[in-house]
């Protein structure tokens, strides 16, 4: 909605109206009576391990029965999880249609993974799945002290302000959600004071942000030798890695606790931060197998318990965790304690005004024939996009679309070069980084 021509050309007051209506509809879909009932049910599971185990087993058996009957890829597998082979993203992409519930009636909500390798995976969700996801995130917000009626700041990857806008305000309001939404794409050094002022003026109680965005503001406050000038209940982060150093900086400068959330759009695992700073593997969210690598390091292999429209069973995430030596947490919740999460590195590019842009995963979306892409930047004002392509579908029109998408995020004055390659550059561990930037800070 935010990138539509109508929204971008509307005056600010109308953009606020449109954002509020969109937010209200979103809230009606996700935060309804059924979602509240699910949230209340989940609250009863977190301190009772026996009740939680029974709940998880029932959900797993229901999902396996459903998949074996109605999902072609799993046809006739039965309810024994051991009969299901481990799958990965490549398997799902290659046989995508076979993972859909063949008898589903009703709404299909289309979304995609972040696509850090430049090749997003399309996932379909049912309305029930969306509500269940919201129930889990609602519970985590309660861990962070959020209560109905609290005001929130939203500082994430939505293009809520047109990219070409150069003057404040770089934020819009969603009145039905009691939320100020601030553009992470306009978060330059020159604008940071106004972001702080806008949140304080709105009376924010809780900030929800990408780690990279809130860390930028924390570093700004540090450079000014000052602190966030109003009380906050918490900062909630997700979607990127959060280092211990960055957590400490945020908590110091914003004078509140940070509650981090790890999740995947595949919905096969979730890890949540509690008030004591510990990470907990939410074993009522998904059936997660910890595949031992070495020492106390494990790979997450998860089975979705909440999306019968597109079930992923024994899905290899490619993300790794380290188990804590602590068997319990002072918070009293029974979930396993995780000492470290590996993955979701926050690669960035430098946009036309010198600001760092971390949210790059929307650029490849909508470009046909693109198998993977990687952004390379060695000097300001220019970026090379290296692409792996299916040359039967990636034509001049698709190349121009990729250039247009890149400029939409980084600025219209950017020089963008698209270079087809046979293989993207990988790290020593075999992963493909989203961006390779050699511009020094």
C-alpha positions as CSV (number, residue, x, y, z in Angstrom):
1,X,0.0,0.0,0.0
2,X,2.7,2.5,1.0
3,X,4.5,2.2,-2.4
4,X,1.3,2.7,-4.5
5,X,1.2,5.8,-6.7
6,X,-2.0,7.1,-5.0
7,X,-0.4,6.9,-1.5
8,X,2.9,8.5,-2.6
9,X,1.1,11.4,-4.4
10,X,-1.3,12.1,-1.5
11,X,-0.7,15.0,0.9
12,X,0.6,14.1,4.3
13,X,-2.8,14.4,6.1
14,X,-4.3,11.9,3.6
15,X,-1.4,9.6,3.9
16,X,-2.1,9.5,7.7
17,X,-5.7,8.7,6.9
18,X,-4.8,5.9,4.5
19,X,-2.2,4.5,6.9
20,X,-4.8,4.5,9.7
21,X,-7.4,2.8,7.6
22,X,-4.9,0.2,6.5
23,X,-3.7,-0.3,10.0
24,X,-7.3,-0.6,11.3
25,X,-8.1,-3.3,8.7
26,X,-4.9,-5.1,9.6
27,X,-5.8,-5.0,13.3
28,X,-9.3,-6.3,12.6
29,X,-7.8,-9.3,10.8
30,X,-5.1,-10.0,13.3
31,X,-6.3,-8.7,16.7
32,X,-9.9,-9.9,17.0
33,X,-11.8,-11.8,19.6
34,X,-10.4,-15.1,18.4
35,X,-6.8,-13.9,18.6
36,X,-7.4,-12.7,22.1
37,X,-8.8,-16.1,23.1
38,X,-5.7,-17.7,21.6
39,X,-3.4,-15.3,23.4
40,X,-5.1,-16.2,26.7
41,X,-4.6,-19.9,26.0
42,X,-0.9,-19.4,25.3
43,X,-0.5,-17.5,28.5
44,X,-1.6,-20.6,30.4
45,X,1.1,-22.8,28.7
46,X,4.3,-20.8,29.5
47,X,4.5,-21.9,33.2
48,X,3.1,-25.4,33.0
49,X,5.4,-27.8,31.1
50,X,3.0,-30.7,31.2
51,X,0.1,-28.7,29.8
52,X,2.5,-27.3,27.2
53,X,3.8,-30.7,26.1
54,X,0.2,-32.0,25.7
55,X,-0.7,-28.9,23.7
56,X,2.3,-29.3,21.4
57,X,1.8,-33.0,20.8
58,X,-1.9,-32.5,20.0
59,X,-1.0,-29.7,17.5
60,X,1.7,-31.8,15.9
61,X,-0.6,-34.8,15.5
62,X,-3.3,-32.6,14.0
63,X,-0.9,-31.0,11.5
64,X,0.6,-34.4,10.4
65,X,-2.8,-35.9,9.9
66,X,-3.9,-32.9,7.9
67,X,-0.7,-32.9,5.8
68,X,-0.9,-36.6,5.0
69,X,-4.5,-36.3,3.8
70,X,-4.6,-33.0,2.0
71,X,-1.1,-31.8,1.0
72,X,0.4,-33.6,-2.0
73,X,4.0,-33.5,-0.9
74,X,3.2,-35.4,2.3
75,X,0.5,-37.7,0.9
76,X,0.0,-40.8,3.1
77,X,2.9,-40.1,5.4
78,X,0.9,-40.6,8.6
79,X,1.4,-39.2,12.1
80,X,5.0,-40.5,12.7
81,X,7.3,-37.5,12.4
82,X,10.2,-39.9,11.7
83,X,8.6,-40.9,8.4
84,X,9.1,-37.3,7.1
85,X,12.3,-36.5,5.4
86,X,14.2,-33.3,6.2
87,X,13.5,-30.6,3.5
88,X,15.1,-27.3,2.7
89,X,14.3,-24.1,0.9
90,X,15.4,-25.5,-2.5
91,X,13.0,-28.4,-2.1
92,X,10.1,-26.2,-1.3
93,X,10.9,-23.8,-4.2
94,X,11.2,-26.7,-6.7
95,X,7.9,-28.4,-5.7
96,X,6.1,-25.3,-4.5
97,X,2.5,-26.3,-5.5
98,X,2.8,-29.6,-3.8
99,X,3.0,-28.0,-0.4
100,X,-0.4,-26.3,-0.7
101,X,-3.5,-27.8,0.9
102,X,-5.3,-29.1,-2.1
103,X,-8.7,-28.8,-0.5
104,X,-8.4,-25.4,1.2
105,X,-11.5,-23.2,1.1
106,X,-11.2,-19.5,2.0
107,X,-8.7,-16.7,2.1
108,X,-5.1,-17.4,1.0
109,X,-2.7,-14.7,2.2
110,X,0.5,-14.5,0.1
111,X,3.8,-13.4,1.6
112,X,7.5,-14.2,1.1
113,X,10.6,-14.8,3.2
114,X,13.2,-12.1,3.5
115,X,15.2,-13.5,0.7
116,X,18.7,-12.6,2.0
117,X,20.2,-14.6,-0.8
118,X,18.1,-12.6,-3.3
119,X,15.7,-15.5,-3.9
120,X,12.6,-15.1,-1.7
121,X,10.4,-18.1,-1.0
122,X,6.7,-17.4,-1.4
123,X,4.6,-18.7,1.5
124,X,0.8,-18.8,1.7
125,X,-1.0,-18.4,5.0
126,X,-4.5,-19.0,6.1
127,X,-6.5,-16.4,8.1
128,X,-6.2,-18.8,11.1
129,X,-2.4,-18.9,10.7
130,X,-2.2,-15.1,10.8
131,X,-4.2,-14.9,14.0
132,X,-2.1,-17.6,15.6
133,X,1.1,-15.8,14.7
134,X,-0.3,-12.6,16.2
135,X,-1.3,-14.4,19.4
136,X,2.3,-15.5,20.0
137,X,3.7,-12.0,19.3
138,X,1.0,-10.5,21.5
139,X,2.2,-12.8,24.3
140,X,5.8,-11.6,23.8
141,X,4.7,-8.0,23.9
142,X,3.1,-8.7,27.2
143,X,6.5,-10.0,28.4
144,X,7.8,-6.6,27.4
145,X,5.2,-4.8,29.5
146,X,2.9,-3.7,26.7
147,X,-0.8,-3.2,27.6
148,X,-3.8,-2.3,25.5
149,X,-3.9,1.4,25.1
150,X,-0.1,1.9,25.2
151,X,1.4,4.0,22.4
152,X,3.9,2.4,20.1
153,X,6.6,3.6,17.8
154,X,7.2,1.4,14.7
155,X,10.7,1.8,13.1
156,X,11.1,-1.0,10.7
157,X,11.2,-1.7,6.9
158,X,7.9,-0.2,5.7
159,X,8.2,2.5,3.0
160,X,5.7,4.7,4.9
161,X,7.3,7.9,3.6
162,X,8.1,8.3,-0.2
163,X,11.7,7.7,-0.9
164,X,12.1,11.0,-2.7
165,X,10.9,13.1,0.3
166,X,13.6,15.3,1.7
167,X,11.9,17.3,4.4
168,X,10.3,16.2,7.7
169,X,8.0,14.7,8.9
170,X,9.5,11.3,8.1
171,X,6.7,9.5,10.0
172,X,3.0,8.8,9.7
173,X,0.4,7.8,12.2
174,X,-1.9,4.8,12.5
175,X,-4.5,6.1,14.8
176,X,-6.5,2.9,15.3
177,X,-3.3,1.2,16.4
178,X,-2.1,4.0,18.6
179,X,1.2,4.0,16.7
180,X,3.6,6.4,15.1
181,X,5.4,4.8,12.1
182,X,8.8,6.2,11.4
183,X,10.7,5.7,8.1
184,X,14.0,3.7,8.6
185,X,15.0,4.9,5.1
186,X,15.3,8.5,6.0
187,X,17.2,7.9,9.3
188,X,20.2,10.2,8.5
189,X,22.3,11.8,11.1
190,X,20.7,15.2,10.3
191,X,17.2,13.7,11.0
192,X,17.8,11.8,14.1
193,X,17.0,14.5,16.6
194,X,13.6,15.0,14.9
195,X,12.9,11.2,15.2
196,X,13.5,11.4,18.9
197,X,11.4,14.5,19.3
198,X,8.5,12.9,17.3
199,X,8.4,9.8,19.5
200,X,8.6,11.9,22.7
201,X,5.8,14.2,21.5
202,X,3.6,11.3,20.6
203,X,4.1,9.8,24.1
204,X,5.5,6.5,23.1
205,X,5.4,3.7,25.7
206,X,7.0,0.9,23.6
207,X,9.3,1.0,20.5
208,X,9.3,-1.8,18.0
209,X,12.3,-1.6,15.6
210,X,14.9,-3.3,13.6
211,X,18.0,-3.5,15.7
212,X,20.0,-1.5,13.1
213,X,17.6,1.4,13.3
214,X,17.3,1.6,17.0
215,X,21.1,1.2,17.4
216,X,21.6,4.1,15.1
217,X,19.5,6.3,17.4
218,X,21.2,4.9,20.5
219,X,24.6,5.8,18.9
220,X,23.3,9.3,18.1
221,X,22.2,9.8,21.7
222,X,25.6,8.5,22.9
223,X,27.4,10.9,20.6
224,X,25.3,13.8,22.1
225,X,26.1,12.5,25.6
226,X,22.4,12.3,26.4
227,X,19.6,9.8,26.8
228,X,16.0,9.3,25.6
229,X,14.2,12.1,27.4
230,X,11.0,10.3,28.4
231,X,10.1,7.1,30.2
232,X,9.7,3.9,28.1
233,X,8.5,0.4,29.1
234,X,10.6,-1.4,26.6
235,X,12.2,-1.7,23.2
236,X,11.2,-4.8,21.1
237,X,13.5,-5.8,18.3
238,X,13.3,-8.5,15.6
239,X,14.4,-9.5,12.0
240,X,18.1,-8.8,12.4
241,X,20.9,-10.0,14.7
242,X,21.2,-8.2,18.0
243,X,24.7,-8.2,19.5
244,X,25.3,-8.1,23.3
245,X,27.1,-4.7,22.8
246,X,24.2,-3.2,20.9
247,X,21.7,-4.5,23.4
248,X,23.7,-2.8,26.2
249,X,23.9,0.4,24.3
250,X,20.2,0.5,23.6
251,X,19.3,-0.3,27.2
252,X,21.6,2.4,28.4
253,X,20.5,5.2,26.2
254,X,16.8,4.4,26.2
255,X,16.8,3.5,29.9
256,X,14.7,0.3,29.5
257,X,14.9,-3.4,28.7
258,X,15.3,-4.8,25.2
259,X,13.1,-7.7,24.2
260,X,14.4,-9.5,21.1
261,X,12.3,-11.8,18.9
262,X,13.7,-14.4,16.4
263,X,11.4,-15.8,13.9
264,X,11.1,-16.9,10.3
265,X,8.3,-16.3,7.8
266,X,8.2,-20.1,7.3
267,X,6.9,-20.2,10.9
268,X,8.9,-23.2,11.9
269,X,10.7,-21.8,14.9
270,X,10.6,-18.8,17.3
271,X,12.9,-17.7,20.1
272,X,11.8,-14.9,22.5
273,X,13.7,-12.7,24.9
274,X,12.4,-12.5,28.5
275,X,12.7,-9.7,31.1
276,X,15.9,-11.4,32.5
277,X,17.6,-11.0,29.1
278,X,17.5,-14.8,28.4
279,X,16.4,-16.2,25.0
280,X,13.8,-19.0,25.2
281,X,13.0,-21.5,22.4
282,X,9.2,-21.4,22.3
283,X,8.4,-25.1,22.0
284,X,4.6,-24.4,21.9
285,X,5.1,-22.4,18.7
286,X,6.6,-25.1,16.6
287,X,8.0,-28.6,16.8
288,X,11.8,-27.9,16.7
289,X,14.5,-30.5,16.4
290,X,18.0,-29.5,17.5
291,X,20.4,-31.1,15.1
292,X,23.8,-31.3,16.9
293,X,26.7,-29.7,15.0
294,X,29.5,-29.5,17.6
295,X,29.9,-28.6,21.3
296,X,26.7,-26.9,22.4
297,X,25.9,-25.7,18.8
298,X,22.8,-26.9,17.0
299,X,21.0,-26.3,13.8
300,X,17.2,-25.6,14.0
301,X,15.0,-28.0,12.0
302,X,11.4,-27.0,12.5
303,X,7.9,-28.2,11.8
304,X,5.1,-25.7,11.5
305,X,2.2,-26.2,13.9
306,X,0.1,-23.2,12.9
307,X,-0.3,-23.0,9.1
308,X,-2.2,-25.9,7.6
309,X,-2.5,-24.1,4.2
310,X,1.2,-24.4,3.6
311,X,2.7,-26.8,6.2
312,X,6.5,-27.2,6.3
313,X,7.5,-30.3,8.2
314,X,11.1,-31.0,9.3
315,X,12.3,-27.8,7.5
316,X,16.0,-27.0,7.7
317,X,16.3,-23.3,8.6
318,X,20.0,-22.9,8.1
319,X,20.1,-21.0,11.4
320,X,22.1,-22.2,14.4
321,X,21.8,-21.7,18.2
322,X,23.9,-22.4,21.2
323,X,22.2,-24.0,24.2
324,X,22.8,-22.4,27.5
325,X,24.3,-24.3,30.5
326,X,21.4,-22.8,32.5
327,X,18.6,-25.3,32.9
328,X,16.1,-22.7,34.1
329,X,15.4,-19.0,34.1
330,X,14.4,-16.7,37.0
331,X,11.3,-15.7,34.9
332,X,9.8,-19.0,35.7
333,X,8.9,-20.0,32.1
334,X,9.8,-23.6,31.3
335,X,11.1,-23.0,27.8
336,X,14.7,-24.1,27.0
337,X,17.3,-21.3,27.4
338,X,19.3,-20.3,24.3
339,X,22.7,-18.5,24.9
340,X,23.2,-17.4,21.3
341,X,21.5,-17.2,17.9
342,X,23.5,-17.3,14.7
343,X,22.2,-15.9,11.4
344,X,20.3,-12.8,10.2
345,X,23.4,-10.7,9.8
346,X,22.7,-7.0,9.2
347,X,24.5,-6.2,6.0
348,X,24.0,-2.7,4.6
349,X,24.5,-0.3,1.7
350,X,25.2,3.4,1.8
351,X,22.3,5.4,0.2
352,X,22.5,8.7,-1.7
353,X,22.5,10.9,1.4
354,X,25.1,8.8,3.2
355,X,22.6,6.9,5.4
356,X,23.0,3.2,5.9
357,X,20.2,1.0,4.5
358,X,19.9,-2.4,6.0
359,X,16.5,-3.5,4.7
360,X,17.4,-4.8,1.2
361,X,15.2,-7.8,1.0
362,X,12.3,-6.0,-0.8
363,X,14.4,-5.1,-3.8
364,X,14.4,-8.5,-5.5
365,X,10.6,-9.0,-5.0
366,X,8.6,-8.8,-8.2
367,X,11.6,-9.4,-10.5
368,X,10.9,-12.5,-12.6
369,X,13.8,-14.9,-13.4
370,X,15.9,-13.8,-10.5
371,X,17.5,-16.8,-8.8
372,X,19.7,-14.8,-6.4
373,X,21.3,-11.4,-6.1
374,X,24.0,-9.7,-4.1
375,X,24.8,-6.0,-3.7
376,X,28.3,-4.8,-4.0
377,X,29.4,-1.3,-3.1
378,X,32.9,0.2,-3.2
379,X,32.2,3.9,-3.5
380,X,29.3,6.2,-2.5
381,X,26.7,6.9,-5.2
382,X,27.1,3.6,-7.0
383,X,26.1,0.0,-6.5
384,X,26.6,-3.2,-8.4
385,X,23.9,-5.8,-8.3
386,X,25.3,-9.3,-9.1
387,X,22.5,-11.6,-10.2
388,X,22.0,-15.3,-10.8
389,X,19.3,-15.5,-13.4
390,X,17.1,-17.8,-15.5
391,X,17.8,-16.2,-18.8
392,X,14.5,-17.5,-20.2
393,X,12.6,-15.1,-17.9
394,X,15.1,-12.4,-16.9
395,X,14.9,-10.0,-19.8
396,X,15.6,-6.3,-20.3
397,X,12.3,-5.4,-18.7
398,X,13.2,-7.4,-15.5
399,X,16.6,-5.8,-15.5
400,X,15.1,-2.3,-15.5
401,X,12.6,-3.4,-12.8
402,X,15.5,-4.5,-10.6
403,X,17.3,-1.1,-11.2
404,X,14.1,0.8,-10.4
405,X,13.6,-1.2,-7.2
406,X,17.2,-0.5,-6.1
407,X,16.8,3.2,-6.7
408,X,13.5,3.2,-4.8
409,X,15.4,2.1,-1.7
410,X,18.7,3.8,-2.2
411,X,17.8,7.0,-4.0
412,X,17.1,8.0,-7.6
413,X,20.6,9.5,-8.2
414,X,22.3,6.1,-7.5
415,X,24.2,4.5,-10.4
416,X,23.1,0.9,-10.5
417,X,24.9,-1.7,-12.6
418,X,23.4,-5.2,-13.0
419,X,26.0,-7.9,-13.6
420,X,24.9,-11.6,-14.3
421,X,27.2,-14.1,-12.6
422,X,27.3,-17.9,-12.5
423,X,27.8,-17.9,-8.7
424,X,27.4,-15.4,-5.9
425,X,30.3,-14.8,-3.6
426,X,30.1,-16.9,-0.4
427,X,31.5,-16.7,3.1
428,X,33.9,-19.3,4.6
429,X,30.8,-21.1,6.1
430,X,29.2,-21.3,2.7
431,X,26.6,-18.6,3.1
432,X,25.9,-15.8,0.7
433,X,25.9,-12.3,2.2
434,X,23.2,-10.0,1.1
435,X,25.6,-7.0,0.7
436,X,29.3,-6.5,0.4
437,X,30.1,-2.9,1.3
438,X,33.7,-1.6,1.6
439,X,32.9,2.0,2.3
440,X,34.4,2.9,5.6
441,X,32.3,4.7,8.3
